[in-house]
Amino acid sequence: MSRIAFDNSYARLPPRFFASVEPTAVSAPRLIKLNEALATELGLDPAWLSSPQGVAMLAGNSLVEGAMPIATAYAGHQFGGFNPQLGDGRAILLGEVVDREGRRRDIQLKGAGPTPFSRRGDGRAALGPVLREYIVGEAMAALGIPTTRALAAVRTGDWVRRERPLPGAILTRVAASHIRIGTFQFFAARGDAEGLRVLADHAIARHYPDCADNEAPYLRLLEAVIAAQAALVGQWLLIGFIHGVMNTDNMSIAGETIDYGPCAFMDSYDAGTVFSSIDEHGRYAYGNQSAIARWNLTRFAEALLPLLAEDVDQAIPIAQAALDRFEPLFQRGLVTGFRRKLGLATEEPEDIELIRTLLETMQRGKADFTLTFRRLGQDTTSLADGEACRDLFETPAEFDGWESRWRQRLQKEALAAEAEARRAAMRSVNPLFISRNHRIEAVIQAAEERDDLAPFEELLSVLARPYEEQPGRESYALPPAAHERVLATFCGT
């Protein structure tokens, strides 16, 4: 099977929604990795995708029947400043497929050459950012976090010039869609009420069909996106993930994590942790992510005002009431998630204070976020020296005080007498393996400097089973040594 059953609904929207553009051919495409499981899920043939014809498509050197390549238009607030004209500057949407479960999915090439939105850029991607997005996106999927996925990575055989020449690559990204908050802002900024309505109707049909028959479908759309983002950002915080560039053009209305640029997982817990090299003031720090999500959603609500009521003065309180739902939804999901991470299945008034105190103790003690929660769920009688949870803290006595209160709280649980059942429940939500930044950097270095992809393959294999013990791979669970720490990441554009 070589044909892909494209059904390109976005390309059937009015021409002002996108620019038709074909990928720019590369000199010597070579497949780095094909996600065979995802290909099968999409109803595609992995054998054909791995063939010379398939690799040519994944590299942008040829188009298959049914593809309608486009670069989508959008605007966005970037670090708080509004740009009315952004768009896909180095990404080309080949088309859409309907997967084996009936879900519509975009297939997009990132790094496939310039588009009308490139703003003097080359439209290419370097190998490092492609590997980073492949690794982190697939790690997030294995953790159960809504995310875009990586179908393939291809080396181009060409060089791209950034601070220095770097090997080029192309990522094939799969998403529920690439409709962003910034897409709505694009039409709102132009006063294009009809375009806004067409986009909203398309988004409802694609992502939130239950809104369609409601007497206020656009309000229901706003509420649905608010709920999806509240749940998503809560999930990020529960695994210590920091997005890095939560601009409105990087926030999907489908509720998926999108655009893995300067992102990372925390090692030692600190609510002020920032990894993006350009986030000089900590706008997108770990502890700010929920506030930024609400800020972004406010921009989404502003864009939708013409659809919420005929008069803007009437629309504003409607939008405000919807936005007021964000914080309760977010807090409820976050506290519920932390309860599960602590082995608590019931609710008690002291739980919020217990969670808050642990995080504060972790920050003062510079304890590793992931390993703290993982070790809380371990059988302490079987641990070797240096493996106890308290050993992660520079202030172990302070942790001991918190642990005593936690164990008293556990006595109120039905599973209190069934320690193994509780530990199993905690292991199911507290990963052992995350895509630690120093591991990703080691993978990139091996690929760039030695053309060695074995570390990439090994890391992907580990991260595919984040909640399971993996004998012989224990080192992948460890935080970086002092000389291995990576304090800044880059977007790679």
QUIBELKA-V665902 format. One record per residue. N is the residue number from 0. OMEGA is omega in whole degrees, 0 to 359 (NA if undefined). D_CENTER is the distance of its C-alpha to the mean C-alpha in whole Angstrom. Layout:
# QUIBELKA-V665902
n=N omega=OMEGA d_center=D_CENTER
n=N omega=OMEGA d_center=D_CENTER
This chain:
# QUIBELKA-V665902
n=0 omega=178 d_center=31
n=1 omega=184 d_center=30
n=2 omega=172 d_center=30
n=3 omega=184 d_center=26
n=4 omega=179 d_center=27
n=5 omega=173 d_center=25
n=6 omega=199 d_center=25
n=7 omega=185 d_center=24
n=8 omega=182 d_center=24
n=9 omega=179 d_center=22
n=10 omega=176 d_center=25
n=11 omega=176 d_center=27
n=12 omega=181 d_center=27
n=13 omega=186 d_center=29
n=14 omega=182 d_center=29
n=15 omega=178 d_center=28
n=16 omega=187 d_center=24
n=17 omega=171 d_center=24
n=18 omega=175 d_center=26
n=19 omega=183 d_center=27
n=20 omega=178 d_center=27
n=21 omega=175 d_center=27
n=22 omega=177 d_center=25
n=23 omega=184 d_center=27
n=24 omega=177 d_center=29
n=25 omega=191 d_center=28
n=26 omega=187 d_center=31
n=27 omega=183 d_center=30
n=28 omega=178 d_center=27
n=29 omega=183 d_center=26
n=30 omega=174 d_center=24
n=31 omega=184 d_center=22
n=32 omega=172 d_center=20
n=33 omega=178 d_center=20
n=34 omega=187 d_center=18
n=35 omega=180 d_center=21
n=36 omega=178 d_center=19
n=37 omega=177 d_center=17
n=38 omega=179 d_center=20
n=39 omega=178 d_center=22
n=40 omega=180 d_center=20
n=41 omega=183 d_center=20
n=42 omega=180 d_center=23
n=43 omega=182 d_center=24
n=44 omega=181 d_center=26
n=45 omega=181 d_center=25
n=46 omega=179 d_center=28
n=47 omega=180 d_center=28
n=48 omega=179 d_center=25
n=49 omega=181 d_center=26
n=50 omega=177 d_center=30
n=51 omega=180 d_center=31
n=52 omega=179 d_center=30
n=53 omega=180 d_center=27
n=54 omega=177 d_center=26
n=55 omega=177 d_center=27
n=56 omega=182 d_center=25
n=57 omega=178 d_center=22
n=58 omega=182 d_center=23
n=59 omega=181 d_center=25
n=60 omega=177 d_center=28
n=61 omega=177 d_center=29
n=62 omega=177 d_center=28
n=63 omega=181 d_center=29
n=64 omega=178 d_center=31
n=65 omega=178 d_center=29
n=66 omega=175 d_center=26
n=67 omega=189 d_center=26
n=68 omega=180 d_center=24
n=69 omega=168 d_center=23
n=70 omega=186 d_center=21
n=71 omega=180 d_center=20
n=72 omega=172 d_center=21
n=73 omega=175 d_center=19
n=74 omega=175 d_center=20
n=75 omega=169 d_center=18
n=76 omega=179 d_center=18
n=77 omega=185 d_center=17
n=78 omega=175 d_center=18
n=79 omega=181 d_center=20
n=80 omega=186 d_center=22
n=81 omega=173 d_center=22
n=82 omega=185 d_center=23
n=83 omega=183 d_center=24
n=84 omega=173 d_center=23
n=85 omega=179 d_center=20
n=86 omega=181 d_center=19
n=87 omega=182 d_center=18
n=88 omega=178 d_center=20
n=89 omega=180 d_center=19
n=90 omega=181 d_center=17
n=91 omega=179 d_center=19
n=92 omega=180 d_center=19
n=93 omega=182 d_center=21
n=94 omega=183 d_center=21
n=95 omega=173 d_center=20
n=96 omega=173 d_center=21
n=97 omega=188 d_center=22
n=98 omega=186 d_center=21
n=99 omega=178 d_center=23
n=100 omega=178 d_center=22
n=101 omega=180 d_center=22
n=102 omega=178 d_center=19
n=103 omega=184 d_center=19
n=104 omega=174 d_center=16
n=105 omega=170 d_center=16
n=106 omega=188 d_center=17
n=107 omega=174 d_center=16
n=108 omega=175 d_center=17
n=109 omega=182 d_center=16
n=110 omega=187 d_center=19
n=111 omega=176 d_center=21
n=112 omega=186 d_center=23
n=113 omega=176 d_center=24
n=114 omega=176 d_center=24
n=115 omega=181 d_center=26
n=116 omega=188 d_center=23
n=117 omega=178 d_center=23
n=118 omega=177 d_center=25
n=119 omega=176 d_center=27
n=120 omega=182 d_center=24
n=121 omega=178 d_center=25
n=122 omega=184 d_center=22
n=123 omega=176 d_center=21
n=124 omega=176 d_center=18
n=125 omega=183 d_center=20
n=126 omega=184 d_center=19
n=127 omega=178 d_center=17
n=128 omega=177 d_center=14
n=129 omega=178 d_center=14
n=130 omega=179 d_center=15
n=131 omega=182 d_center=12
n=132 omega=177 d_center=9
n=133 omega=184 d_center=11
n=134 omega=187 d_center=11
n=135 omega=178 d_center=8
n=136 omega=180 d_center=6
n=137 omega=174 d_center=10
n=138 omega=179 d_center=10
n=139 omega=178 d_center=7
n=140 omega=179 d_center=9
n=141 omega=177 d_center=12
n=142 omega=179 d_center=11
n=143 omega=180 d_center=11
n=144 omega=177 d_center=8
n=145 omega=188 d_center=7
n=146 omega=164 d_center=5
n=147 omega=184 d_center=7
n=148 omega=176 d_center=9
n=149 omega=176 d_center=12
n=150 omega=182 d_center=15
n=151 omega=171 d_center=17
n=152 omega=184 d_center=18
n=153 omega=170 d_center=21
n=154 omega=185 d_center=23
n=155 omega=187 d_center=25
n=156 omega=179 d_center=28
n=157 omega=178 d_center=28
n=158 omega=173 d_center=27
n=159 omega=183 d_center=25
n=160 omega=172 d_center=27
n=161 omega=172 d_center=24
n=162 omega=176 d_center=26
n=163 omega=178 d_center=28
n=164 omega=181 d_center=28
n=165 omega=177 d_center=25
n=166 omega=182 d_center=25
n=167 omega=179 d_center=23
n=168 omega=178 d_center=20
n=169 omega=176 d_center=18
n=170 omega=171 d_center=15
n=171 omega=185 d_center=15
n=172 omega=178 d_center=12
n=173 omega=182 d_center=12
n=174 omega=173 d_center=11
n=175 omega=166 d_center=12
n=176 omega=176 d_center=13
n=177 omega=176 d_center=13
n=178 omega=186 d_center=15
n=179 omega=170 d_center=13
n=180 omega=179 d_center=15
n=181 omega=177 d_center=17
n=182 omega=177 d_center=18
n=183 omega=179 d_center=20
n=184 omega=180 d_center=21
n=185 omega=182 d_center=23
n=186 omega=179 d_center=25
n=187 omega=182 d_center=26
n=188 omega=181 d_center=27
n=189 omega=183 d_center=29
n=190 omega=184 d_center=31
n=191 omega=184 d_center=30
n=192 omega=180 d_center=30
n=193 omega=176 d_center=31
n=194 omega=178 d_center=28
n=195 omega=180 d_center=26
n=196 omega=179 d_center=27
n=197 omega=179 d_center=27
n=198 omega=180 d_center=23
n=199 omega=178 d_center=23
n=200 omega=178 d_center=25
n=201 omega=180 d_center=23
n=202 omega=178 d_center=20
n=203 omega=181 d_center=22
n=204 omega=185 d_center=23
n=205 omega=190 d_center=20
n=206 omega=187 d_center=18
n=207 omega=186 d_center=20
n=208 omega=179 d_center=23
n=209 omega=179 d_center=25
n=210 omega=193 d_center=25
n=211 omega=185 d_center=27
n=212 omega=180 d_center=31
n=213 omega=180 d_center=30
n=214 omega=177 d_center=33
n=215 omega=189 d_center=30
n=216 omega=184 d_center=27
n=217 omega=172 d_center=25
n=218 omega=178 d_center=26
n=219 omega=176 d_center=24
n=220 omega=178 d_center=21
n=221 omega=181 d_center=21
n=222 omega=180 d_center=21
n=223 omega=179 d_center=19
n=224 omega=176 d_center=16
n=225 omega=181 d_center=17
n=226 omega=181 d_center=16
n=227 omega=180 d_center=13
n=228 omega=177 d_center=11
n=229 omega=179 d_center=14
n=230 omega=184 d_center=13
n=231 omega=183 d_center=9
n=232 omega=174 d_center=10
n=233 omega=178 d_center=12
n=234 omega=176 d_center=10
n=235 omega=184 d_center=8
n=236 omega=182 d_center=12
n=237 omega=177 d_center=13
n=238 omega=177 d_center=12
n=239 omega=183 d_center=12
n=240 omega=178 d_center=9
n=241 omega=186 d_center=9
n=242 omega=176 d_center=7
n=243 omega=178 d_center=10
n=244 omega=181 d_center=11
n=245 omega=173 d_center=10
n=246 omega=182 d_center=13
n=247 omega=177 d_center=14
n=248 omega=177 d_center=13
n=249 omega=180 d_center=10
n=250 omega=183 d_center=9
n=251 omega=178 d_center=10
n=252 omega=177 d_center=13
n=253 omega=180 d_center=12
n=254 omega=176 d_center=9
n=255 omega=170 d_center=6
n=256 omega=184 d_center=3
n=257 omega=176 d_center=5
n=258 omega=178 d_center=7
n=259 omega=175 d_center=6
n=260 omega=180 d_center=10
n=261 omega=180 d_center=11
n=262 omega=177 d_center=9
n=263 omega=170 d_center=10
n=264 omega=176 d_center=11
n=265 omega=166 d_center=15
n=266 omega=176 d_center=18
n=267 omega=187 d_center=21
n=268 omega=173 d_center=20
n=269 omega=184 d_center=20
n=270 omega=180 d_center=19
n=271 omega=184 d_center=19
n=272 omega=176 d_center=17
n=273 omega=177 d_center=16
n=274 omega=183 d_center=15
n=275 omega=181 d_center=15
n=276 omega=182 d_center=18
n=277 omega=179 d_center=19
n=278 omega=189 d_center=18
n=279 omega=184 d_center=21
n=280 omega=176 d_center=22
n=281 omega=180 d_center=19
n=282 omega=184 d_center=18
n=283 omega=176 d_center=14
n=284 omega=181 d_center=15
n=285 omega=185 d_center=14
n=286 omega=180 d_center=17
n=287 omega=192 d_center=16
n=288 omega=180 d_center=13
n=289 omega=179 d_center=14
n=290 omega=178 d_center=17
n=291 omega=177 d_center=15
n=292 omega=179 d_center=13
n=293 omega=178 d_center=17
n=294 omega=178 d_center=18
n=295 omega=180 d_center=16
n=296 omega=175 d_center=17
n=297 omega=176 d_center=20
n=298 omega=176 d_center=20
n=299 omega=179 d_center=19
n=300 omega=177 d_center=22
n=301 omega=179 d_center=24
n=302 omega=183 d_center=24
n=303 omega=186 d_center=25
n=304 omega=181 d_center=28
n=305 omega=181 d_center=30
n=306 omega=185 d_center=29
n=307 omega=178 d_center=29
n=308 omega=181 d_center=33
n=309 omega=181 d_center=36
n=310 omega=182 d_center=36
n=311 omega=180 d_center=34
n=312 omega=175 d_center=35
n=313 omega=184 d_center=35
n=314 omega=185 d_center=31
n=315 omega=179 d_center=30
n=316 omega=176 d_center=31
n=317 omega=179 d_center=30
n=318 omega=181 d_center=26
n=319 omega=179 d_center=27
n=320 omega=178 d_center=28
n=321 omega=180 d_center=24
n=322 omega=179 d_center=22
n=323 omega=178 d_center=24
n=324 omega=186 d_center=23
n=325 omega=188 d_center=19
n=326 omega=176 d_center=20
n=327 omega=178 d_center=22
n=328 omega=181 d_center=20
n=329 omega=183 d_center=17
n=330 omega=180 d_center=20
n=331 omega=180 d_center=21
n=332 omega=181 d_center=18
n=333 omega=181 d_center=17
n=334 omega=177 d_center=21
n=335 omega=179 d_center=21
n=336 omega=178 d_center=18
n=337 omega=175 d_center=20
n=338 omega=181 d_center=23
n=339 omega=179 d_center=22
n=340 omega=179 d_center=21
n=341 omega=178 d_center=24
n=342 omega=183 d_center=26
n=343 omega=180 d_center=27
n=344 omega=179 d_center=27
n=345 omega=181 d_center=30
n=346 omega=175 d_center=29
n=347 omega=183 d_center=32
n=348 omega=184 d_center=32
n=349 omega=188 d_center=32
n=350 omega=182 d_center=28
n=351 omega=178 d_center=27
n=352 omega=178 d_center=29
n=353 omega=179 d_center=28
n=354 omega=182 d_center=25
n=355 omega=181 d_center=25
n=356 omega=178 d_center=28
n=357 omega=181 d_center=26
n=358 omega=178 d_center=23
n=359 omega=178 d_center=26
n=360 omega=177 d_center=28
n=361 omega=182 d_center=25
n=362 omega=179 d_center=24
n=363 omega=182 d_center=28
n=364 omega=179 d_center=28
n=365 omega=182 d_center=25
n=366 omega=179 d_center=24
n=367 omega=184 d_center=21
n=368 omega=186 d_center=19
n=369 omega=184 d_center=18
n=370 omega=178 d_center=21
n=371 omega=182 d_center=23
n=372 omega=180 d_center=21
n=373 omega=184 d_center=22
n=374 omega=175 d_center=25
n=375 omega=181 d_center=26
n=376 omega=181 d_center=26
n=377 omega=174 d_center=28
n=378 omega=185 d_center=32
n=379 omega=181 d_center=34
n=380 omega=184 d_center=37
n=381 omega=184 d_center=35
n=382 omega=173 d_center=34
n=383 omega=179 d_center=35
n=384 omega=178 d_center=36
n=385 omega=183 d_center=33
n=386 omega=180 d_center=31
n=387 omega=180 d_center=31
n=388 omega=182 d_center=29
n=389 omega=180 d_center=31
n=390 omega=178 d_center=31
n=391 omega=188 d_center=28
n=392 omega=170 d_center=29
n=393 omega=178 d_center=31
n=394 omega=186 d_center=33
n=395 omega=180 d_center=33
n=396 omega=178 d_center=36
n=397 omega=176 d_center=34
n=398 omega=180 d_center=32
n=399 omega=179 d_center=35
n=400 omega=178 d_center=35
n=401 omega=183 d_center=32
n=402 omega=179 d_center=32
n=403 omega=178 d_center=36
n=404 omega=179 d_center=34
n=405 omega=182 d_center=32
n=406 omega=173 d_center=34
n=407 omega=178 d_center=36
n=408 omega=181 d_center=34
n=409 omega=182 d_center=33
n=410 omega=178 d_center=37
n=411 omega=184 d_center=36
n=412 omega=177 d_center=34
n=413 omega=181 d_center=35
n=414 omega=183 d_center=33
n=415 omega=181 d_center=35
n=416 omega=182 d_center=38
n=417 omega=187 d_center=35
n=418 omega=183 d_center=34
n=419 omega=177 d_center=32
n=420 omega=178 d_center=31
n=421 omega=180 d_center=29
n=422 omega=179 d_center=28
n=423 omega=178 d_center=26
n=424 omega=180 d_center=25
n=425 omega=178 d_center=23
n=426 omega=183 d_center=22
n=427 omega=180 d_center=20
n=428 omega=180 d_center=18
n=429 omega=184 d_center=18
n=430 omega=172 d_center=17
n=431 omega=184 d_center=19
n=432 omega=172 d_center=17
n=433 omega=180 d_center=13
n=434 omega=183 d_center=12
n=435 omega=188 d_center=15
n=436 omega=183 d_center=15
n=437 omega=176 d_center=19
n=438 omega=179 d_center=18
n=439 omega=180 d_center=16
n=440 omega=177 d_center=18
n=441 omega=177 d_center=21
n=442 omega=181 d_center=20
n=443 omega=180 d_center=19
n=444 omega=180 d_center=23
n=445 omega=182 d_center=24
n=446 omega=183 d_center=23
n=447 omega=189 d_center=24
n=448 omega=185 d_center=28
n=449 omega=184 d_center=29
n=450 omega=183 d_center=27
n=451 omega=182 d_center=26
n=452 omega=179 d_center=23
n=453 omega=177 d_center=25
n=454 omega=176 d_center=22
n=455 omega=180 d_center=19
n=456 omega=181 d_center=21
n=457 omega=180 d_center=21
n=458 omega=177 d_center=18
n=459 omega=180 d_center=16
n=460 omega=179 d_center=19
n=461 omega=186 d_center=19
n=462 omega=178 d_center=15
n=463 omega=179 d_center=16
n=464 omega=190 d_center=18
n=465 omega=185 d_center=16
n=466 omega=186 d_center=19
n=467 omega=169 d_center=22
n=468 omega=181 d_center=24
n=469 omega=182 d_center=25
n=470 omega=181 d_center=28
n=471 omega=181 d_center=29
n=472 omega=184 d_center=25
n=473 omega=183 d_center=25
n=474 omega=180 d_center=25
n=475 omega=179 d_center=21
n=476 omega=188 d_center=21
n=477 omega=173 d_center=23
n=478 omega=182 d_center=21
n=479 omega=167 d_center=22
n=480 omega=184 d_center=26
n=481 omega=183 d_center=27
n=482 omega=182 d_center=27
n=483 omega=187 d_center=24
n=484 omega=176 d_center=22
n=485 omega=188 d_center=20
n=486 omega=181 d_center=19
n=487 omega=175 d_center=18
n=488 omega=189 d_center=15
n=489 omega=185 d_center=16
n=490 omega=176 d_center=14
n=491 omega=180 d_center=16
n=492 omega=NA d_center=17
